[in-house]
Amino acid sequence: MSEQIPLCGPPARSFDVPEHVAVILDGNRRWARHHGLPAVEGYRRGAVRVGNLWEWCEEWGIGYVTVWVLSLDNLHRPGEAVRALLEVITTGLRKLADQRRWRIRPIGALEALPDHIRDLLSEIEADTADVQGMVVNAAIAYDGRQEIAQAARALMNEHSPGAVSPGRAAPGDTVDESGLARHLYTAGQPDPDLVIRTSGEQRLSGFMPWQTAYAEYHFAPVCWPDFTRGDFDDALAVYAKRQRRSGL
């Protein structure tokens, strides 16, 4: 259940706060170009904003946050650009992990990353595994179709050959929606209630297609490094005005 939290303190009105917020951190390179800076500087500025976002979510009492920091397709960029971006990501996450305020879970096709990057991400996850605070999924080398495909393969491996039949599962059969959901990266977590994408782009680009089936979307016009607390609070206020029916 979502928690009722005052917008500006009593006696201001209260509104519905999402339990899980997912954010597509878009526009870092555009921000850098606009300011006449190398692309990596946009990502560095964006990394600082990630820490701000987590603090804002924590203050609102949001329990789960997912940030998409790197797509699987991004790994096809020129090698030096990818190396610089991965350094920014791991350095930023390491600093945030050292605060021991949030439980950080790297998710995505991590096997596609260089070995030393995987090791760093594993250390970050292990070092925050006992933190009792907000859970943060850092989507790195993430692709939504790839996630569903790997979940389907894992589900099939639970069954002997011939045990899986097409169509909707019969009562008691574990080959159903909940069975597949057990193998998603976010297994055991509530699905995102609100998805925010910055930079003005109005598409999901393959971001969490399974989990966001009934999410509300908010498209902010500013590039991610310019995203402010006011922009975030505006997104929550817009979310609160939506009538969520979950298909009903």
MARDRENPA-343673 format. One line per field, with one value per atom (N, C-alpha, C): residue in one letter; atom name; x, y, z. Coordinates in steps of 0.001 Angstrom, whole numbers, always signed. Each point is the difference from the previous one (the first is absolute). Example, Ala and Ser with C-alpha at 12.3 -4.5 7.8 and 13.67 -1.06 7.14 Angstrom:
# residues 2
rest [a	a	a	s	s	s]
atom [N	CA	C	N	CA	C]
X [+13190	-890	+900	-350	+820	-770]
Y [-5690	+1190	+1200	+1050	+1190	+1090]
Z [+7800	+0	+0	-720	+60	+730]
This chain:
# residues 248
rest [m	m	m	s	s	s	e	e	e	q	q	q	i	i	i	p	p	p	l	l	l	c	c	c	g	g	g	p	p	p	p	p	p	a	a	a	r	r	r	s	s	s	f	f	f	d	d	d	v	v	v	p	p	p	e	e	e	h	h	h	v	v	v	a	a	a	v	v	v	i	i	i	l	l	l	d	d	d	g	g	g	n	n	n	r	r	r	r	r	r	w	w	w	a	a	a	r	r	r	h	h	h	h	h	h	g	g	g	l	l	l	p	p	p	a	a	a	v	v	v	e	e	e	g	g	g	y	y	y	r	r	r	r	r	r	g	g	g	a	a	a	v	v	v	r	r	r	v	v	v	g	g	g	n	n	n	l	l	l	w	w	w	e	e	e	w	w	w	c	c	c	e	e	e	e	e	e	w	w	w	g	g	g	i	i	i	g	g	g	y	y	y	v	v	v	t	t	t	v	v	v	w	w	w	v	v	v	l	l	l	s	s	s	l	l	l	d	d	d	n	n	n	l	l	l	h	h	h	r	r	r	p	p	p	g	g	g	e	e	e	a	a	a	v	v	v	r	r	r	a	a	a	l	l	l	l	l	l	e	e	e	v	v	v	i	i	i	t	t	t	t	t	t	g	g	g	l	l	l	r	r	r	k	k	k	l	l	l	a	a	a	d	d	d	q	q	q	r	r	r	r	r	r	w	w	w	r	r	r	i	i	i	r	r	r	p	p	p	i	i	i	g	g	g	a	a	a	l	l	l	e	e	e	a	a	a	l	l	l	p	p	p	d	d	d	h	h	h	i	i	i	r	r	r	d	d	d	l	l	l	l	l	l	s	s	s	e	e	e	i	i	i	e	e	e	a	a	a	d	d	d	t	t	t	a	a	a	d	d	d	v	v	v	q	q	q	g	g	g	m	m	m	v	v	v	v	v	v	n	n	n	a	a	a	a	a	a	i	i	i	a	a	a	y	y	y	d	d	d	g	g	g	r	r	r	q	q	q	e	e	e	i	i	i	a	a	a	q	q	q	a	a	a	a	a	a	r	r	r	a	a	a	l	l	l	m	m	m	n	n	n	e	e	e	h	h	h	s	s	s	p	p	p	g	g	g	a	a	a	v	v	v	s	s	s	p	p	p	g	g	g	r	r	r	a	a	a	a	a	a	p	p	p	g	g	g	d	d	d	t	t	t	v	v	v	d	d	d	e	e	e	s	s	s	g	g	g	l	l	l	a	a	a	r	r	r	h	h	h	l	l	l	y	y	y	t	t	t	a	a	a	g	g	g	q	q	q	p	p	p	d	d	d	p	p	p	d	d	d	l	l	l	v	v	v	i	i	i	r	r	r	t	t	t	s	s	s	g	g	g	e	e	e	q	q	q	r	r	r	l	l	l	s	s	s	g	g	g	f	f	f	m	m	m	p	p	p	w	w	w	q	q	q	t	t	t	a	a	a	y	y	y	a	a	a	e	e	e	y	y	y	h	h	h	f	f	f	a	a	a	p	p	p	v	v	v	c	c	c	w	w	w	p	p	p	d	d	d	f	f	f	t	t	t	r	r	r	g	g	g	d	d	d	f	f	f	d	d	d	d	d	d	a	a	a	l	l	l	a	a	a	v	v	v	y	y	y	a	a	a	k	k	k	r	r	r	q	q	q	r	r	r	r	r	r	s	s	s	g	g	g	l	l	l]
atom [N	CA	C	N	CA	C	N	CA	C	N	CA	C	N	CA	C	N	CA	C	N	CA	C	N	CA	C	N	CA	C	N	CA	C	N	CA	C	N	CA	C	N	CA	C	N	CA	C	N	CA	C	N	CA	C	N	CA	C	N	CA	C	N	CA	C	N	CA	C	N	CA	C	N	CA	C	N	CA	C	N	CA	C	N	CA	C	N	CA	C	N	CA	C	N	CA	C	N	CA	C	N	CA	C	N	CA	C	N	CA	C	N	CA	C	N	CA	C	N	CA	C	N	CA	C	N	CA	C	N	CA	C	N	CA	C	N	CA	C	N	CA	C	N	CA	C	N	CA	C	N	CA	C	N	CA	C	N	CA	C	N	CA	C	N	CA	C	N	CA	C	N	CA	C	N	CA	C	N	CA	C	N	CA	C	N	CA	C	N	CA	C	N	CA	C	N	CA	C	N	CA	C	N	CA	C	N	CA	C	N	CA	C	N	CA	C	N	CA	C	N	CA	C	N	CA	C	N	CA	C	N	CA	C	N	CA	C	N	CA	C	N	CA	C	N	CA	C	N	CA	C	N	CA	C	N	CA	C	N	CA	C	N	CA	C	N	CA	C	N	CA	C	N	CA	C	N	CA	C	N	CA	C	N	CA	C	N	CA	C	N	CA	C	N	CA	C	N	CA	C	N	CA	C	N	CA	C	N	CA	C	N	CA	C	N	CA	C	N	CA	C	N	CA	C	N	CA	C	N	CA	C	N	CA	C	N	CA	C	N	CA	C	N	CA	C	N	CA	C	N	CA	C	N	CA	C	N	CA	C	N	CA	C	N	CA	C	N	CA	C	N	CA	C	N	CA	C	N	CA	C	N	CA	C	N	CA	C	N	CA	C	N	CA	C	N	CA	C	N	CA	C	N	CA	C	N	CA	C	N	CA	C	N	CA	C	N	CA	C	N	CA	C	N	CA	C	N	CA	C	N	CA	C	N	CA	C	N	CA	C	N	CA	C	N	CA	C	N	CA	C	N	CA	C	N	CA	C	N	CA	C	N	CA	C	N	CA	C	N	CA	C	N	CA	C	N	CA	C	N	CA	C	N	CA	C	N	CA	C	N	CA	C	N	CA	C	N	CA	C	N	CA	C	N	CA	C	N	CA	C	N	CA	C	N	CA	C	N	CA	C	N	CA	C	N	CA	C	N	CA	C	N	CA	C	N	CA	C	N	CA	C	N	CA	C	N	CA	C	N	CA	C	N	CA	C	N	CA	C	N	CA	C	N	CA	C	N	CA	C	N	CA	C	N	CA	C	N	CA	C	N	CA	C	N	CA	C	N	CA	C	N	CA	C	N	CA	C	N	CA	C	N	CA	C	N	CA	C	N	CA	C	N	CA	C	N	CA	C	N	CA	C	N	CA	C	N	CA	C	N	CA	C	N	CA	C	N	CA	C	N	CA	C	N	CA	C	N	CA	C	N	CA	C	N	CA	C	N	CA	C	N	CA	C	N	CA	C	N	CA	C	N	CA	C	N	CA	C	N	CA	C	N	CA	C	N	CA	C	N	CA	C	N	CA	C	N	CA	C	N	CA	C	N	CA	C	N	CA	C	N	CA	C	N	CA	C	N	CA	C	N	CA	C	N	CA	C	N	CA	C	N	CA	C	N	CA	C	N	CA	C	N	CA	C	N	CA	C	N	CA	C	N	CA	C	N	CA	C	N	CA	C	N	CA	C	N	CA	C	N	CA	C	N	CA	C	N	CA	C	N	CA	C	N	CA	C	N	CA	C	N	CA	C	N	CA	C	N	CA	C	N	CA	C	N	CA	C	N	CA	C	N	CA	C	N	CA	C	N	CA	C	N	CA	C	N	CA	C	N	CA	C	N	CA	C	N	CA	C	N	CA	C	N	CA	C	N	CA	C	N	CA	C	N	CA	C	N	CA	C	N	CA	C	N	CA	C]
X [+843	-843	+876	-378	+741	-294	+985	-124	-455	-823	-451	+1004	+620	+1005	-354	+105	-321	+921	-564	+802	+873	-526	+764	-83	-323	-136	-1385	-409	-1344	-164	-1200	-1214	-199	+1085	-114	-660	-514	-678	+1000	-498	+826	-300	+929	-282	+731	-386	+494	+1430	+892	+1415	+293	+670	+290	+931	-171	+877	+1305	-82	+1176	+26	+1079	+198	+1151	-207	+1051	+294	+1283	+403	+960	-335	+889	+818	+1295	+876	+484	-842	+281	+440	+885	+378	+1361	+817	+1322	+902	+10	+866	-514	-1342	-565	+343	-34	+356	+1451	+887	+1412	+219	-670	+138	-490	-1109	-568	+969	+771	+941	+1414	+165	+1307	+1009	-462	+864	+54	+1037	+40	-1172	-419	-1156	+185	+1230	+231	-316	+138	-318	-1497	-808	-1439	-337	+693	-244	+487	+1108	+476	-1005	-530	-1014	-1255	-347	-1157	+177	+1242	+265	-257	+335	-282	-1506	-742	-1455	-637	+634	-525	-35	+1081	+10	-1087	-231	-1088	-1340	-228	-1264	-245	+1006	-178	-349	+613	-323	-1456	-443	-1379	-978	+281	-883	-34	+1147	+80	-834	+84	-764	-1505	-412	-1421	-483	+900	-401	-214	+583	-97	+928	-510	+767	+925	-355	+765	+209	+1199	+338	+801	-319	+804	+481	+1297	+562	+665	-344	+608	+1175	+1186	+1207	+749	-236	+713	-814	-287	-725	+987	-512	+844	+513	-833	+417	+1133	+53	+1054	+1387	+106	+1302	+560	-825	+462	+622	+42	+655	+1518	+728	+1462	+607	+1030	+574	+402	+645	+451	-1179	-1053	-1191	-641	-47	-574	+847	+1309	+877	-162	-83	-169	-1331	-1040	-1332	-49	+590	+11	+786	+1052	+762	-843	-746	-874	-1047	-589	-1056	+525	+1109	+518	+528	+638	+490	-1170	-1047	-1165	-703	-183	-674	+834	+1327	+867	-156	-28	-167	-1344	-1028	-1327	-73	+645	+7	+715	+1053	+771	-810	-1076	-869	-819	-161	-751	-1393	-646	-1381	-977	+482	-873	+557	-901	+392	+38	+1173	+201	+78	-838	-54	+241	+1189	+210	-818	-751	-797	+257	-168	+212	+822	+420	+836	+1444	+252	+1311	+1105	-374	+1002	+607	-662	+515	+1054	+194	+944	+1391	+1029	+1355	+79	+897	+98	+225	+883	+313	-1192	-828	-1205	-1001	-173	-896	+462	+1316	+530	-309	+164	-294	-1474	-867	-1439	-381	+631	-266	+418	+1123	+456	-993	-486	-964	-1270	-484	-1210	+240	+1137	+299	+172	+625	+270	-1262	-1073	-1242	-1121	+326	-1043	-698	+687	-600	-606	+8	-573	-1519	-614	-1447	-779	+682	-664	-660	-266	-657	+769	-729	+605	+117	+1202	+245	+512	-711	+459	+736	+1262	+775	+40	-811	-122	+1182	+894	+1243	+84	+293	-40	-1376	-1034	-1363	-739	-780	-909	-1226	-1175	-1215	-327	+189	-278	+971	+1253	+998	-360	-506	-384	-1122	-1010	-1110	+470	+878	+511	+777	+855	+765	-909	-1051	-944	-752	-364	-697	+904	+1273	+933	+141	+103	+141	-1243	-1180	-1242	-81	+395	-17	+938	+1114	+956	-524	-1064	-612	-803	-282	-889	+742	-360	+598	-534	+710	-484	-1421	-835	-1372	-965	+538	-879	-664	+510	-522	-928	-1226	-959	-332	-341	-325	-1339	-259	-1281	+9	-1122	-119	+87	+766	+211	-1277	-120	-1134	+217	-1061	+152	+1026	+918	+1033	+1250	-60	+1164	+851	+1310	+869	+498	-330	+427	-1055	+66	-962	+702	-787	+602	+835	-524	+745	+1279	-57	+1200	+1103	-365	+1005	+500	-901	+388	+1028	+1	+980	+1425	+151	+1335	+400	-822	+387	+1028	+718	+1004	-611	-1263	-659	-894	+255	-823	-88	-1222	-225	-254	+119	-246	-1354	-598	-1200	+363	-897	+242	+16	+706	+0	-1417	-312	-1260	+138	+1187	+248	+1320	-32	+1215	+214	+1179	+369	+1086	-183	+1074	+302	+1266	+411	+388	+265	+483	-1113	-1247	-1114	-375	+809	-357	-1190	-946	-1229	-129	+909	-30	+761	-211	+664	+1307	+166	+1244	+360	-1008	+255	+270	-402	+266	-1089	+366	-863	-1404	-109	-1328	-958	+519	-879	-470	+939	-320	-825	+85	-682	-1343	-558	-1249	-1108	-57	-1049	+559	+1236	+613	-564	+137	-270	+1312	-87	+1204	-4	+1193	+170	+1248	-162	+1112	+399	+1164	+486	+801	-176	+656	+1477	+503	+1393	+922	+1251	+1008	+328	+431	+183	+897	+1144	+829	-688	-1049	-729	-1268	-248	-1202	+117	-987	+60	-998	+121	-969	-1402	-97	-1306	-580	+839	-461	-500	+721	-397	-1317	-111	-1244	-1180	+246	-1050	-456	+964	-346	-856	+324	-805	-1404	-79	-1315	-871	+607	-738	-462	+889	-356	-1200	-13	-1061	-1369	-18	-1268	-535	+838	-434	-941	-958	-898	+493	+642	+601	-1039	-211	-1033	+566	+1277	+631	-809	-507	-733	-1457	-474	-1403	-889]
Y [-1191	+1191	+1238	+1005	+1245	+793	+767	+756	+1414	+542	+1378	+906	+922	+887	+1426	+946	+1393	+561	+787	+622	+1106	+867	+1137	+55	-1084	-3	+448	-304	+348	+1515	+543	-756	-195	-116	-185	-1331	-102	-1225	-1142	-1222	-1190	-610	-820	-718	-1323	-824	-1365	-7	-652	-77	-1397	-120	-1331	-793	-1300	-884	-246	-21	-285	+1016	+745	+972	-474	+16	-361	+1217	+245	+1205	-356	+477	-118	+1281	-119	+1171	+437	+713	+328	+1453	+235	+1356	+449	-917	+388	+532	-688	+451	+1296	+117	+1248	+1183	-242	+1050	+426	-983	+316	+793	-417	+725	+1439	+172	+1336	+916	-585	+790	-26	-569	-34	-862	-1085	-872	-1399	-783	-1399	-779	-1027	-784	-533	-403	-593	+988	+1303	+988	+37	-272	-96	-1165	-1114	-1159	+246	+729	+317	+881	+991	+857	-821	-917	-854	-921	-468	-877	+712	+1287	+783	+85	+186	+112	-1306	-1128	-1285	-30	+453	+56	+903	+1133	+898	-718	-720	-717	-978	-760	-972	+681	+1139	+744	+478	+503	+477	-1139	-1147	-1155	-452	+2	-392	+933	+1298	+974	-184	-451	-226	-1347	-823	-1304	-1046	+197	-967	-1178	-1214	-1170	-580	+192	-604	+1013	+16	+877	-812	+184	-576	+1129	+50	+991	-733	+417	-609	+871	-482	+794	-401	-1226	-469	-1103	+160	-1045	-1002	-1160	-1013	+514	+753	+574	+1013	+674	+988	-609	-1290	-659	-70	+313	-3	+1337	+941	+1267	-211	+991	-141	-383	-831	-579	+1002	+1082	+975	+677	+260	+613	-939	-1295	-974	-112	-47	-101	+1206	+1189	+1206	-16	-440	-39	-1014	-1168	-1020	+475	+761	+540	+983	+858	+940	-747	-1029	-757	-680	-719	-749	+938	+1095	+962	+629	+377	+611	-958	-1244	-980	-324	-34	-281	+1082	+1255	+1103	-81	-341	-110	-1202	-1096	-1184	+278	+808	+302	+774	+613	+695	-973	-1216	-1055	+471	+675	+442	-822	-625	-676	-1374	-928	-1323	+41	-136	+168	-1364	-176	-1269	+267	-270	+111	-1074	+398	-949	+229	-1050	+102	-1179	+88	-1048	+234	-174	+327	-862	-1148	-868	+637	+1012	+690	+1049	+266	+1020	-595	+830	-484	-616	-959	-720	+931	+980	+854	+880	+357	+778	-871	-1230	-928	-186	-115	-185	+1214	+1190	+1212	+73	-344	+24	-1044	-1169	-1039	+458	+712	+521	+1018	+868	+1024	-663	-996	-699	-697	-687	-713	+959	+1142	+950	+683	-12	+642	-1006	-1279	-1030	+21	+453	+3	+1346	+954	+1313	-127	+604	-117	+1119	+869	+1134	-336	+1029	-108	-941	-794	-901	+729	-7	+675	-1007	-133	-809	+907	-291	+747	-843	+386	-767	+335	-972	+189	-1100	+391	-948	-666	+814	-514	+82	-1032	-35	-792	+578	-637	-1314	-75	-1261	-1076	+383	-966	-525	+888	-438	-1031	+254	-946	-1320	+77	-1223	-852	+649	-790	-565	+737	-506	-1207	+56	-1133	-1233	+223	-1138	-613	+854	-503	-762	+483	-679	-1348	-31	-1278	-1015	+487	-917	-629	+579	-592	-1252	-197	-1081	-976	-1243	-1003	+181	-497	+134	-531	+781	-408	+394	+547	+361	+1348	+774	+1344	-4	+437	+65	+1443	+313	+1383	+419	+1310	+525	+267	+430	+323	-1277	+101	-1173	-392	-1278	-507	+300	-12	+232	-948	+543	-812	-140	+343	-69	+1244	-195	+1133	+717	-500	+669	+1039	+1142	+1068	+1325	+1080	+1321	+116	-507	+110	-830	-1126	-823	+726	+664	+758	+1180	+657	+1172	-361	-1253	-417	+81	+12	-6	+1347	+1009	+1338	+568	+1028	+614	+580	+397	+650	-968	-1283	-998	+330	-65	+278	+1457	+872	+1425	+389	+1067	+510	+599	-96	+611	+1523	+689	+1464	+565	+960	+727	+1182	+589	+1208	-137	+289	+40	+1437	+518	+1352	-115	+700	+102	+1476	+334	+1380	+229	+1251	+474	+244	-241	+265	-1146	-1048	-1174	-707	-442	-608	-1434	-812	-1434	-725	-1315	-786	-612	-166	-541	-1364	-818	-1345	-64	+1024	+36	-734	-1094	-766	-214	-580	-137	-875	-1004	-861	+736	+593	+592	+1278	+698	+1294	-91	-1193	-187	+925	+263	+849	+1246	+346	+1188	+1269	+1086	+1328	+569	+812	+557	+1514	+535	+1450	+347	+851	+372	+1440	+143	+1328	+600	+1285	+598	+297	-36	+383	-1200	+258	-1059	-433	-1245	-549	+859	+514	+792	+1253	+467	+1191	-335	-1273	-425	+416	+727	+568	-651	+376	-456	+463	+1214	+487	-850	-419	-873	-1329	-533	-1270	+129	+1044	+206	+217	+679	+179	-1345	-899	-1328	-760	+101	-667	+603	+1319	+654	-415	-104	-459	-1436	-844	-1392	-88	+865	-51	+316	+724	+373	-1094	-973	-1067	-951	-536	-1024	-1348	-724	-1272	-1115	-662	-1034	-1389	-89	-1296	-838	+657	-708	-211	+400	-227	+1126]
Z [+0	+0	+0	-763	-6	+1253	+438	+1237	-288	+872	-107	+707	-750	+556	-359	+945	-307	-1069	-904	-1045	+572	+826	+525	+1516	+632	+1448	+410	+1213	+456	+54	-327	-320	-1486	-774	-1450	-316	-1220	-421	-111	+80	-180	-1355	-501	-1237	-32	-945	-116	-507	+715	-372	-526	-1144	-540	+906	-13	+764	-744	-1340	-838	-1139	-99	-1073	-881	-1305	-957	-868	-257	-725	-1134	-1196	-1166	-48	+266	+142	-1374	-717	-1393	-158	-978	-357	+493	+509	+498	-1115	-1134	-1109	-604	-96	-512	+900	+1300	+949	-214	-191	-200	-1292	-1072	-1269	+136	+686	+184	+748	+894	+792	-571	-1206	-642	+720	+615	+791	-606	+306	-436	+592	-695	+455	+1408	+341	+1310	+1118	-264	+1018	+283	-1011	+222	+909	-194	+861	+1420	+138	+1353	+735	-707	+609	+317	-904	+229	+1185	+235	+1135	+1320	+70	+1198	+221	-1093	+99	+466	-302	+469	+1521	+629	+1457	+538	-679	+400	-75	-1095	-186	+1137	+358	+1071	+1315	+268	+1216	-32	-1159	-98	+232	-624	+160	+1449	+630	+1405	+866	-269	+779	-176	-1185	-248	+548	+477	+512	-1079	-1159	-1093	+304	-136	+413	-1048	-1286	-1092	-1113	-529	-1112	-1017	-1270	-1073	-896	-255	-915	-1157	-1212	-1201	-397	+279	-240	-1258	-488	-1194	-665	-1283	-725	-580	-339	-641	-1341	-714	-1278	+159	+1158	+222	-67	+233	-40	-1411	-1008	-1387	-408	+907	-299	-84	-523	-73	+1347	-59	+1212	+1059	-376	+978	+686	-762	+587	+1020	-309	+922	+1259	-166	+1170	+921	-578	+812	+731	-693	+605	+1136	-206	+1052	+1219	-231	+1127	+800	-711	+689	+820	-591	+675	+1255	-132	+1150	+1089	-396	+988	+752	-752	+640	+938	-431	+852	+1234	-168	+1148	+1070	-424	+947	+712	-744	+604	+941	-390	+859	+1314	-54	+1208	+1032	-418	+962	+842	-502	+703	+405	-925	+209	-820	-1085	-942	-353	-254	-470	-1522	-577	-1439	-673	-1031	-733	-1487	-514	-1445	-718	-1029	-770	-1485	-785	-1431	-507	-1239	-598	+432	+1279	+556	-592	-524	-635	-1235	-559	-1186	+354	+1284	+441	+182	-48	+283	+1399	+171	+1268	+1185	-142	+1144	+371	-977	+300	+752	-432	+718	+1441	+172	+1357	+871	-548	+759	+379	-956	+276	+1044	-61	+1001	+1384	+82	+1288	+555	-880	+432	+529	-722	+457	+1331	+127	+1242	+1169	-247	+1072	+514	-784	+441	+254	-58	+106	+1353	+1033	+1331	+377	-920	+282	+36	+992	+181	-677	-734	-616	-1322	-783	-1296	-930	-770	-981	-1329	-566	-1267	-1021	-1110	-1128	-972	-257	-984	-1274	-987	-1241	-908	-176	-739	-1057	-1243	-1117	-27	+169	+125	-1331	-277	-1149	+424	-159	+483	-679	-1295	-701	+445	+178	+460	+1381	+869	+1339	-56	-816	-113	-605	-997	-624	+1000	+806	+966	+1082	+359	+991	-542	-1282	-624	-47	-324	-25	+1391	+1004	+1367	+428	-398	+338	-689	-1256	-731	+643	+530	+619	+1281	+554	+1190	-332	-1272	-404	-907	+95	-869	-1408	-1018	-1380	-150	-649	-247	+1090	+1107	+1117	-200	-940	-212	-1205	+210	-1091	-308	-1250	-345	+574	-54	+466	+1485	+515	+1423	+821	+1090	+830	+741	+245	+766	+1479	+805	+1439	+607	+787	+618	-841	-1260	-879	+241	+238	+309	-1239	-1188	-1232	-351	+675	-214	+230	+49	+150	+1267	+1112	+1250	-41	-734	-133	-741	-1090	-738	+815	+720	+793	+1059	+450	+1004	-523	-1321	-597	-592	+192	-428	+975	-438	+863	+1270	-84	+1139	+775	-99	+691	+1486	+519	+1410	+317	-997	+204	-604	+519	-670	-1349	-958	-1305	+131	-889	+52	-136	+838	-92	-960	-24	-782	-730	-1304	-819	-463	+257	-424	-1056	-1123	-991	-228	+52	-217	-1461	-325	-1316	-1001	+359	-902	-911	-41	-815	+627	-839	+510	-494	+448	-298	+1100	+111	+1038	-482	-1308	-560	+578	+311	+500	+1488	+744	+1437	+776	+627	+902	-580	-1195	-620	+798	+681	+806	+1242	+724	+1296	-117	-1109	-121	-723	-84	-745	+493	+1310	+554	+681	-315	+596	-633	+729	-541	-523	-1076	-612	+118	+217	+37	-808	-1013	-873	+307	+605	+377	-1156	-295	-1162	+194	+1231	+250	-142	-391	-39	+1430	+138	+1337	+908	-454	+921	+529	-664	+446	+786	+232	+721	+1463	+497	+1345	+950	+1253	+998	-376	-526	-433	-1113	-947	-1084	+557	+975	+594	+756	+795	+742	-947	-1125	-1003	-550	-249	-518	+1003	+1283	+1025	+91	-164	+61	-1180	-1187	-1178	+203	+537	+279	+937	+1004	+997	-595	-1112	-629	-932	-312	-901	+725	-728	+536	-504	+876	-387	+62	-1122	-76	-248	-356	-247	-983	-1032	-1044	+298	+1172	+370	-480]
